[in-house]
Amino acid sequence: MFKRKFMKGDRPKRPAKLAPQGPVGTVKKVGKYAYDASYDRFADYLPKHMAPIVEQEAGDFVRERRQSFGRGTQSFSSRAPQRTRTAESRGGFDARERYQEGGDRPRYDRPMSGGSRFGRSGGRGFGGGRPSRFGGRSGGSRFNNPNMIRGPQGQLIDISKFVNKADVKEEVEVYTPTHHFTDFEVSEGLKTNIVAKGYKVPSPIQDKSIPVVLTGRDVVGIANTGTGKTAAFLIPLIDKVFKDPKQQVLIMAPTRELAIQIDDEFRAFSRGMKLFSVCCVGGEYIGKQLRELKYFNNFIIGTPGRLKDLIERGRINLASFNSVVLDEADRMLDMGFIGDMRYIMSLMPKERHTLFFSATLSPEIEKLIHEFLNDPVRISVKTRDTSKAVDQDIVRTEGRNKIDVLMDLLQDPEFSKVLIFGRTKHGVEKLGIMLQKLGLKAVSIHGDKNHAQRQRALKMFKENAVQVLIATDVAARGLDIPNVTHVINFDIPQSYEDYVHRIGRTGRGGKTGKALTFID
């Protein structure tokens, strides 16, 4: 096939890709990577060995911002130049000259107005509107619905679902339980531990699930986050094992944080009852877990990946386990643990006691229920997707730097305990460094941090040693963090189900909370 040969100078050879030139600051080239202070990001993916450079460049960016910020009486954006869609901000002729010299290809200078193929001014393709950093268009969708934007994976998300006022003024229907904890047919020592933990009246899921689990039936329990699902399966299973100490229970959870939390709850409920447990999660030194597995444990709690590893090493024999709990199974499915789950369940006895608890239920989960459970009792106390105690709203950045907008919010005294969610591990780590440089007490957790670092960050946030915790969706499921005043979605979640679990970290235990979602 004929291959065209270019003359010298016809097509210039371009160097490594640089970030787009912005109106504030300059692009700094570090090796083959480039940091653009004006857009506060790296042009290319940054490996771990570049972490010191991230902190150094973040410090330079923050110092520039602090000079314009003054003493905190005025927001960043009030002094920083606004990014207007002019020829200068898009690069203009300078961008073309840089391209001729081997720089980035300039972005197409489309007209600021003019009809699109569907009659919307300034539009492009389906529905018009300017492109969003999340891949959608804030000005519309294919169906000209301004409330529809595209999520990180290209799916349509209705941002009107992110707006919902908490029902604080209307009378809340108080649930009247049919049982009290003293009414349950459990041992007296367990009742004493329940009272010692401050439990007075069972929640709806506890009130309906505990009596059924005590009978030995399989259960599918569906309830909103923060309603006490963990106690709903731990209390009857602890009583079951206490009455027959030879029995063993396996509990699977999607994340190490949730598994550790379940183990802590178990130890509190079983205090003084001579029952033993081991928590097997990834990211923690496996030698300690191997030593603890040499002894008999009534409860083994862990994540599917680490449990499968220990089973293949011959340290866990599932033939002796007659009870299993799948907690947040939909999240385990989303995280790709379905193969490990099927492998583990296939090694358990066919006649077993299976409990399935979650906050959401999808068609894929329905298939797992038919596969793993035997004639289960379905208990659902879920009245709506999100809690009535959470006041939800969106924050339109409208071209402003998102860190500027975030800092304006965090200076409000009401934002005393804030959980911020980001989409990527690198973005979460970078945001944490930025907030620390700006004088805020902030920590971050994500998949690249080891077990000890994540536990230390969670402990500091729970004990109010820091104001802000920045996290990926690893912290969105099952964690019970008391008194979170605000949840901020700095990046749009992957799906509406993830949004439900994110904002479920606030408005717990009868208290109200607020959830804000940033929209470009």
N, C-alpha and C positions, 0 to 999 in steps of 0.2 A: 504493500500500500504506500502511496506517495505521502511523504512526510514533509511538511513545509519547513524550510530553513529560514530563520529570521536573520535579518541583517543586523549588524552591530548597532546597538542603540534602539532597535525596533521594540524590543520587549526587555525593559531593565530587570536585572536580577534583584529580587527583594530580600532584605535581611529578615531576621526573626520578627514575628508579628508584635507590634506595639499597640498599647491601648489607644483609643481615640483621643485626640487632643481636646481638652475641655477649656472653658473660659477661665478657670482658676487653676494656678499651679502649672507644673510641667511634668512631662513623662520622664521618669528616671529609669534607665536601663541597668539591670543588675544581671550580668551574664546574659543568658538568652531569655530572661524574664524581664518584664517591664511593669513598673508600678506607676499608676496614674493617680496622683494626689487629688486631682480635681474630681475624679469619680470615686475615689476611695476604694480602689480595688486593684488586683493584679490582672494583667491582660491574659495570662495563661495560668494553667493549674500549677500550684506551688507545692513542691515536695516537702517532706518533713525537715530535711537538712537546711531549708531556707527559712525556718521559723525565726531565728535571730534577726533576719533581715525584715521579716514582717513587723516585729516589735520596733525595730529602729525606724522603719519608714512610718509606722503608725505614730510614733512619738513626734516625728517631724510634722506630720499632718495635724496632730493635736495642738502642737505649739503654734502653728499658723492660725488654727481656729481660736485658740485661747486669746491671741492678740486681738482678734476682731470681736471676741466675746466679751471682753472687759471683765467686770466683777460679777457677772451672772445676772445683771439686771435686764439684759437685752438678749434676745435669741440670736443664734448664729445667723439665721437666714435674714434677719433684719439688716445685717451689715454686709453679708456676702453677696457678690453679684448674682443676680438671678439668671438662670439659663433660659434665655428666650430663643425661640426658633428663628434665628436670623442667619444670614449667610456666614457671619463671623463664627457663631456657635456651631454651625455645621461644618466648619472647616473652610468653605469658600475657595478662593483661588490659592490660598496658602496650602491647603490640603492637596490641591492638584500639583503644586510645585514640589511638595514633599514626596508625592508619589513618583514624579519624574526622577527624583533623586534616590529612589529606592525605598520610599516609605509605604504606608498603607494606601490601598486604593480608596479614593474619596467616595463618601456616600452620595448616592444619587440625589441631586437637588430637585426634588419634586416640587411642584407649585404649592404655595401655601393655601390656595383655594382653587376651586374648580370642581366640576362634577366627577363623580366616580361612575362606574358602570351601573350602580344602583341608585344614582341620583343624590348621594350625600356629598356635601362639600368637604374637600380635604380628605376624602376617604381613599382607601386602597382595597381592592378586592371585594370581600364580603362585608358590607355594613359600615365601612368608614371608620373614623376615629384614629387617633395616633397610636402607634405600637406601644404596648406596655412591656416593662422589663420581665414580666412573667409570661410573655409569649402571646398575650391576648391584645385586645384593643379596648381602651377605656371608653372610646366614643361609640361603640356599638358592636353588634355581632352580626352573624349572617341574617338574622331575622330582625335587625334594627332594634334590638332590645338593649338599651343602655345599661341594664343591670347585669348583663351577661359578659363575663370575661373568661379568658382561657387560663387554666391552671398550668402548673409547671410541666405536666405531661400532655398538654394540649386539650384536656377535657374542658367542657363548658361548665362554669361555676356561676350560680346566681348569687350575686353579692347582697341581694335583699335578704338572704337567709342569715347574713352576718349582722343584721340589725333587728334587735328585739329588746324591748324595755322590760325590766324585771317587774314582776307583779308584787310590788312592795305595798301598794295602797289597798289592793283588794284583799278580801278576807281569804286566807289560805285554808284550804280544807285540811283539817287536822285528822291524821290517820288514827283510828282507834283500834289498837291491836286486840286480837282475840286471845292472846296469851301474854303472860309475863315470864321473864326469865326464870322465876321461881316455879312456874307451872311446868316447864319442860322436864321430862323424865331423864335427867342427867344427874351425875354424881354430885354430892354436896361440895366436894373440893373444887369441882369445876364451877359450880354456882358462886362459890366464894371468890374465885379468881375473876369471874365476870363482873361481880360487884366492885372488886378492887380496881378494875380497869375503868370504872365510871359508867358502865352500861346500866341504864335504868329500865328503859322500855325498848323492846325490839323494833327494828325498822320493818317496813312492809315485806322486804325480801327475806329478812330473818324470821319474821312471824309466820310466813307461809312455807318457807323452805325447811327449817329445822325439824318440824314434826314429821315431814315426809322423808327426809334423809334418815331420821332415826328408825324408820320402818324398814330401811334397806332398799328402797326403790331408787332406780336411776332418775336423775333430775336434770332438766334444762332450765336454768334460771336466767332471766333477762331483766335487768334493772339499770337505771341511770348510774353513772359514776358517782361515787361518794355516798352510796346508800348502804354500805356495810356488807357487800357480797362475801368478803373474806371471812368474816365471823359466821356468815350463814352456812359455810361448809366446814369451817374448822371446829366449831362447837360440837356438832353431832359426831364428827369423826374422832375427835379426842375422847368423847365419852365411849364410843364404840371400841376404841383400842384400849382404853383404861379397863373396860370390863373383860377384854380378851387380849392381854398383853402380847400374845404371839402374833397378832395381826400386824400387817405392814401397809402403809399408805404411800402412794406416789403422787406428787403434786407437780404439774408442769406449768410454767409461766413464761411469757415471751421475752422478758428482759431480766437482767440480773438484779436491777433495783427492786422490781416487783417480787422476785423470788426471795430476796433478803428481807423485804418487808413482811412477807407471809411467814418466814421463819421467825422473825421477831414477835409477830402476833402469836404464833404457836407457843413460843417459850413463855409468853405472858399468861396465856390461857391455861397452860399445863404446869404451872409452877407448883412444886411440891408433890406432883403426881407420879414421879419416877418414869416419865416418858422421855424418849430421846429422839433427836432429829439431826440431820446433816443437810447443809445447803451446798449444792453442787452447781456452780455457775462458771461460765467462761470469764477470762480476764483475771481470775484469782489463781494463786499458786495451787496447782493440782496435788502437790505432795501432801498438803494438809488434809485435803479431801480424801485422798487414798488412805491416810492413817486413820481417819474417823470411820471410814467404811470397813475397817477391820473389825469393828465392834457392831453389835446389833443395834439398828436404828428403827424405831417405830415409824418415823416419817422421813422420807427422802424428798427434798424440795429442790427443784432446779430448772434450768433451761434445757430445751430439747437437744441442742448440740452437745453440751457437756455431758448430759445423761447418756446419750448414745455413745460417746467416747468411753465413758466408764463401763458401760455394758459390754462393749467390744473388748475391753481389757479384762473382762471377767470379774470385775469388782462389784457388780450389781446383778443379782439373780432375780428376774422379775417373776419367776414361777411361784414365789412365795407371797407376792403382792395380790391382794384381793380387792383393793380399793384404789381408784385413780381419780384425780381431779384435773380437768383441763380448764385453766383460768385464762380468760382473754384469748380464747382459741382463734377468734377472727384475726387478731393481731399476729398470732403465730403463723397463720395462713398467709397474711400479707408479707411477713418477713421471710417467707420461703422455707418454713420449717415443716411443711406438710409431709415431706418424705421422712424426716426424722420422727414425726408423730406417728405415722403409719408403722414405721419399723418398731418403735417402742410398744405400741398397742398390740402388734402382732405377737410379741413375746409374752404378753400377759395371759393369765388364764381366761378361757372363754366365759366362764361364769364369774363375773366380777361386778363390783359396785362402782358405777361410773357417774361422776357429777360434772356438769358442763355449765360454767357461769361466764357471762359476758354482758357487755352493755349494748352490743349491736348484733344483728342476725341477718346474714346474707344468704342467697341461694347456695353458694358454695359451702357455707357452714351447715346448711340443712342437709347436704349430702354427707358431711362428716357425722352429723347426728345419727342418720340412718345407718352409717357404717360402724360407729363405735358404741352406740347406746342400744339398750334393749327395752322397748316399750316404756320410754321415759315419761315422767310427769312433767308437764310444761307449766312453769310458773313465771308469769310476766307481770311486773308491777310498774312497767315503763309507761308513762302517760304522754310523753313527748320526747323529741330528739334531744333537746337541751333543757337544762334546769330552769325553772321559773325564777330562781334566785339570782340568775346571772343577767346583768344589764349589758346587752351587746350593741356595738356600734362600729362604724368604719371611720377611718381617718384618711382623707384624701390628701396626699402629699402635694399634688399639683405642681410637679417640677422641683420642689424644694428638696434639699438633701435630707434623706430619711433620718440620719443621725441628728440633724438639727431639730427636726420635729420630735424625735424621741427624747432629746434632752429637754425640750420645752415641757414635755409631759412629766418627766421624772423629777423635775424641780418642784412639782406640786406636792405639798405635804401629804395629800391623800394617797399618793403612790408610795406607800411605806414598805410593801412587800410584793415585788413585781416578778412575774415569771414571763420571760420573753422567749418566743419560739422562732428559730431560724430553720432554713431548709437544708443547708450543707454544714458539714463539720468545719470546713475552713472558714466559712462565713461566721459561724458561731464563735469560733476562737478569735477571729479578727475583731468582732464586735465587742467581745469581752475585754480585749486589750484596750480598745478605744475608750470604753466607759471607765476603765480603771485609770487611764491616763488623764481623763477629764475629772478625776477626783471622786468618782462614785465607788461605793463598795459593791463590787460585782464579781461573780464567779461563773464558770461555764462548765457544762458537761456535754460530752459527745462520744462517739464511738472510738476515737483515737486516743482517748484518755484511759489510763489503766484503772483497775478496780479501786485501788486506794484513793486515787485522785477524785474519782466520781463520788465515792462515799464521803470523802472529806468535804467536797463542795455541797452535797446534799445536807450534810449535818450542819454546816455553817448557815445555810439558808433556813433550815428548820428552826434553828436556835436564834434566828434574827441577828446573826453576826454580820450579815450582808443584806443590802437592800434589794439587789437584783440577781436573779439566776437566769442565765441564757442557756438554752438547751435546744437540741434537735428533738425529733419526735420520740426519742428514746425515753423521755420523761413524761410523755403524754398519757401513758396507760397505767392505770391502777395505783399510782403513787398517791399516798395520803399525806399531803403537806398542809398543815393547819394554817389558817388565817392568811391565805394569799388574797391580797386586796385586788390585784389586777393581773390579767393575762393579756399580753400583747403579741399578736401575730405579726412579727416584723416581716416575715415572708409568708405569702399565701400558702396554706397547707395543700398537700397533694390531692386531697378529696374532702368532701363534706364530712365523711365519717371521721377523718383525722381532726377536722375542726371541732367536732363534737367532743372528742376526747381531750383535745387541748384545753378548751374552755372549761371542761369539767374539773380542772384543778382549782378553780375558785368557786365561791358560792356553796361551800360544803358545810355539813354539820349545822344546818339551820341558819347560816349566815349568808349575807348577800355579797356579790362580787361583780366586777366589771370586766368585760372582754372587748378589746379594741383590735381591729384588723387594718393594717396599712394597705391602701390601694393607690397605685400610681395614677 
